[in-house]
């Protein structure tokens, strides 16, 4: 009987627009947020499992800083999803410690292949798994934000996407410095032609009416 009353109350609230904050979620949104929260747990678990195998102190610092930030974002997301209100702690912007200078060109390296045992795990493998996790989070949160109806959860997701991008950029810079992630370039003539293959748009949309 209580359950029927609650369902009737929610239905009535939906008709009048007086939906309590914690119920202010669309069905698609609920599934998307569940997927993001589950994915975040997987990322945190992955970082925890990888940490014991890290050899380079710089990579360890990146992993620890990113883990703490991802954990804080997870708690903020969970809180506003469950309450429908502003979280008790504001969202933050992730700041990496690295510069942003990439090394371009290719240097010879050993061909990559799957690990045969855990003893073969390297900092290159670890940083690649970290990069894959945050890149996945960036695309998942961006797609989910487009379907979210709750304004607070939507803002938290939207704020999180640049943080995922920044973390991915930090890891790729670390990899590039150690030649794990190499960046080839086009021949200068080809690059110049590609860069100059577009021109600025002219005029304004007032011309459309004539």
PyMOL commands that set and color helices and strands:
alter all, ss='L'
color gray80, all
select helices_A, chain A and resi 2-16+21-23+27-51+57-83+118-120+123-145+151-177+188-195+205-209
alter helices_A, ss='H'
color red, helices_A
deselect
rebuild
show_as cartoon
